[in-house]
Every structure is written in structure tokens, then in C-alpha cells.
Amino acid sequence: MPVVGFLHTGSAASNGGDAANFQRGLRETGYIEGQNVAIEYRWAEGLPDRLPALAADLVRRQVSVIVAPGGDVTALAAKAATTTIPIVFMNGSDPVASGLVASINRPGGNVTGVSLFAGTVDAKRLDVLHELVPHVTGVAVLNNALVAEIDARSKALAEAAKTMGLQLQFFNVNNDSDFDTAFTTIANQKIGALFVSGSAFFIRRRDKLIPLAARQKLPAIYAWRELAEAGGLMSYGTSVPESSRQTGIYAGRILKGESPADLPVLQPTKFEFVINGKTAKALGIQIPDRLLALADEVIE
């Protein structure tokens, strides 16, 4: 029976959806856990420093393929651990720029996967926030170190902000104490809106992030719908569940004999715009009709 290694930065409790959707994709290729495939799960529990050892353990166990969702840091740890075992990643950055693959269409080597290309929609996400609160000129941006190309994305976002007449203040948030520091500064400086960058870290810590934004009555936009579903005001980005499913499909295709070198990196074709109407009412914000018409879903 083949064995698939599942390596994740987060925990089973907070990222079980990634595993479930991966399994769904795997089943579509004919592989069912416990029947004709085994899955070895390795969770870093939000501690990225653990990833190299967890990846090395999967290599020692000679798994048939390693699936590495959870961002650039997870995929890079898997790649550093082996040049022979196939790897299927899911990340938010440009996988060529981060060094995961040689090219999108012909990855080469032992790595392929799904890229959400979160940076490509950062400017659009900021524009949506600006349309919601056009009177606000100062925007706080929460970044996270797990995103490999965060410096380049921040520079591009700052350039886009200039054309909108916005001033951005960037905060690096990598743990709970960073949240407290950032939101204290946001309150003291009376920054009027919040932009949260696309990192799996913010999905995992939505129970901390969203109440802080609500407490300060900050209009906020997030990259993933999971945050809007959890009470965040708005999200605009790609579908993480669908991308997780695609990792399972690719893993199954590799188990059937295809080479990751020949499987092009998958890119998003659909972007979701979700508005939480209940949160808007709680904040006293009137959502413009144009944004309501553009929304894929309005949570009431």
C-alpha cells in the first residue's frame, strides 16, 4: 500500500479542513485512506522551526509523495529534505520567485503543486476596501513572515496605495504578542482601516484577529473566505478548499505514475468576494450597492 506524507505548518484542530479537502481530491483519483493508501500526518502546531525535522521524518519513512500545504515555509522545508520523493505544495506566493519550481508550465525536479498567487490580487483587495470606506486615508497592513515574498508584495501594495491616495502602515505579526502590539499602535494612531495579507497564519489565528478588529470597529478586508465566515467584514481571494482538493488530485496522479516535473503548477481561475452582512451592521457600515452586486456571497 502506498503511503502519502501530509506536512502542515498548523495543527489538526485548526487546519483539519485542509486535510479533509486533500482527502477529497485523493478519493477522486481512486485512493481512499485505509483501503488502498495510507496517510502519515505531520503537524508543526504553528511552530515552523519544527518543519525540517518533520519533513526529514517523512523522508526516512520513504513515503511515496509528500503533500505540503500551509505556505511557502512548509513547501521549502519539504524540498530541502528530499530531491527524489515527489512533493505537492499549496502556497500563496509565486513558486518560481520563491525557488520551488523552475517554471509554472514545466516545474522540473520533484516539486509541483497549487499556487494561490495571493500577491496578484493584493491591489484589488485594497481597492475594494477603499471603495467601502473612501473617507479613510490611513490603512494598517498586517504581514506575516511565513510568506516568502512579503517584502516584494508590500512594496507593490504601497505603490498601488499611492494611486488611491492611501497611506499604509505595515505591521509584522508572527505571534500573539505581535497582534497586541499592532492593534495598540493602530488604536493610538487612530488608523482607520485594516488590510490583512494572505498568509495561512491568519487563518489559524482568526479567533485572535477578528475580535481585535471588532473591538476597535475597524473596517477590514482579508484574503480568505474563512475569515469572513468567522466574523471578518470582507474577504477577497482564491478558494483554499478547492486548492486543497487539487493537491489531493495531484498526489493521486503521481501515485498512478505521473511525474511532478511534467505537472504544471495550477493557478486559480476563480476569485471569491464574501461580505459578512452581520459584521457590517455591527460596525454601522452601509455596504455600497455596487459591492453587494459584486459579492459572491453575503453572510446574513
N, C-alpha and C positions, 0 to 999 in steps of 0.2 A: 504493500500500500504506500503510495507517495505521501510525503509529508511537506506541508507548507508552513513556513515560519511567518508569523504575523508580528511585526515590530512596531511599537507605537510609543510616542512621547508621553501620552497621557495615561489614564487609568481605565480599567474596565468599567468602573462605575460611571464615569463622566463621558467616556468615548465608546460605549458599547454599541452605539448606532453605527459607527464606522465598521466595526466587526460584523454586525448583522447585515449591513448592505454589501460588504465584501462577500460574505457567505451567499447572499442572494445572487450575486453575479457568478460566483463559482458554480452554484447549482444550475445556472442557465447553460453552462458548458458540460453538465452531466456529472459534476463532482459534488458529493454530499458528505459532509463531515460525519465520520464514524462508520460510513458504509464503504466508500472507496477512496477516501482521502482522510488523512489526519492533519490537524492544525495545532502547531505549537505557538502559544501566545506569550509574548514578552512585553510587559508594560513598564515604562520608565517612571510612572507615577508622578509626572510633571518635573522630573529631575533629568534634564538632558545629559548630564555627565555620566549617567548610567548606561546610555545607549551603546557606546563602544563595547562594553563587556557583554551586554545582552545580544548584540549582533554577533560577537565572537562565539558566544554560546550556541547560537543557531548554526553557525558555520561548522563548529565542532560536531554538531548533531547531524551534519550532512543533509540538511533539508533540501528538497528539490527546487524550491523557489522561495525567495523572501519577499513578502509584501510589506511596504514601508510607508503607510500614510502618516499624517501628523506633521508635515512640513519638511523644509529643507534639511534641518538638522538630523532628522531620522533617516532620510534617504542617503545623506552624505556619510552617516555612520555605517550604514549597511554597505555602501560602496567601498568604504575604507577597509571593511572586514573581508571582502572577497572580490576576486576578479573573475571567478568562474561560475559561481551559483547565480542564476538569473534573479534580478531584482525588479520589482514593480513598485514604483513610488506614486504618491499623490502629494503634490505641493502647490504653493500659491505663486511661486516665482518663475522666472524664465530659467528652464533647466539647462539651457546652453550657457547662459551667463554664470550660473552657479556651479558649472563644471560637472553636472550629472551625465550629460549626453553630448555627443559631437554635433548632432543636428536634430531638428524636430522630426524630419521625414525619415532619416536613416540614423537612428541613435548610435549604432555601433556598440561594440563591447557587450557587457552583460546587463545593461540597465535600460529600462523603458518605463513608461507609466502614463500618468494623467497630470497635466499641469492646469491649474485654475487660472493662471496668468492674472492674478488679482491686481497687479500693478497697472494693467492696461485699462482698468475701469475706475482707478482712483479719482481721476479728474471728473468723470461723470458723476461719481458719488458725491464729490464736493459740490458740484453744480446743483445737484438735487437738494442738498442741504441749504445752499444759498438761495434757491428758489423758495424754499419753505420759510426761511427767516431772512428776507432781503435786507432788513434793517440792521442785522448783526454784521459787524466787520471783523471781530476777533474770534478765531476758531482754535480750540485746543485739539491737537492731534496726538492720539496715543499710539506709540510704536512698540514693537517687541523684538528682542534680539534674535529670536528663533527664525526670523525672516532674513534669508541670506543677502538679499539686495536692498535692504531697507534704506540705506543711505542714498542710493540712486533714486529710489521711489520717492523719498522725502524731497529730494531736490526737484524732481519733476512736478510733484504736487505743489511745491512752493511757487514754481513758475506759473502753473495753472491758476493759483490763487491770486497772483498779481493781476491777471486779466479780469478777474472778478472783483477786484478792489478789496480783497480779503487779506488780513494779516494772520499768519499761522504761528502758533507756539507749540513746539514739539516736546513730548514727554516720553522718556523710555520707561516702560512698565514691564518688569520681568518677574515681580513677586508681589505679594500682598502689601508690603510696606510701601512699594513704589506707587500703588494705587492711592494710598492715603496721602502721600506726599504730593502727587499730581493734583488730586482733587482739592487739597488745601490751597495750593497755588492758584488753581482755576477760580476758586471762590474768592481768594484775597484780591486777585487781579480782575475780578468780575468779567471773565471771558464768557462770551455769550452762547457758544455752541460747541458741540463735540463731534469729532471725526475719529472713528476707531479703525485702525488699519487691519488688513486681512491676515490675521495670524490665528492658528489653531489654539494658541494660548488663551485668547479672549473668549473663544467658545467654551473652553474648560472652566474659565473663571467668570462666567456670566452671572453666577449667583453673587459675586462680589461687585462686579462692574455695574450692572443695571440698577441696583438700589442706590449706588453712589450718584449716578446720573439723575435718578428720580429725585433724590433728596435735594439736589441743587437745581432742580427743574430745568435741566439742560436739554434743549433740542439736540438729538444725537442721531447719527447715521452709522450703521455697522455694515460689515462686508457679507455677513452670512445670515440667512433667514432664521437660524436657530436663536439668534439674539433677539430678533423681533418677536418671535414666538414666546420668548421668555420674558417679554415686557419691555424690550427696547422699542424706541419710537419708529425707526425705519431701518430697512436693510436693502442693499442693492449689491448683487453679486451672482456668482455661479452657484449651482446646486451641489452641495457637498455630498448628500446621499447618492445622487446619480454618479458622481465621480468615484465614490467608494465602490459602488456596484461595478463600475468599469474596471477597477483594479482586480476584482474577482474574475471578471471575464478574461482579462489578460493573463492572470495566473493560470486559469483553466486552459487557455490556448497554449501556453508554454508547457504545461503538463502533457498536453497532447503532442508536443514535439516541435512547436514553432520556436524560433529564436528571438530573444528580445532585441537583437541587433536589427532585425527586419520589421519590427512592430513600431510604427510611428508613434511618437508621443501624442496622446489625444488632447485636444483643446476644446474648451467649452463652446457650445453652439447656442446656448440659451442662458439669458441672464434674468434673474428674478428680482422684482421690486415689491417689497412687502411693507405695508403700513400697519402699525398697531393703533387702531382707532381708539381703543380704551385708554392707551397711554396718552394719545393726543388730547383727549378730553380731560384727563387728569392734569395735564400740563397747561390746559387752557389754550391750546393751539388749534387754529382753524386750518385744516389741510386744504390748500387751493384745489379747485375742481380739476385743473389740468393734471395735477399729481394723482388725484384719485382715479382719473380716467386712465392714467398710465400704469397704475398698480396692477400687479398680477393677483394680489390678494390684499384685502383689508380685513384685519382681525377686529371683530366687534365683541 
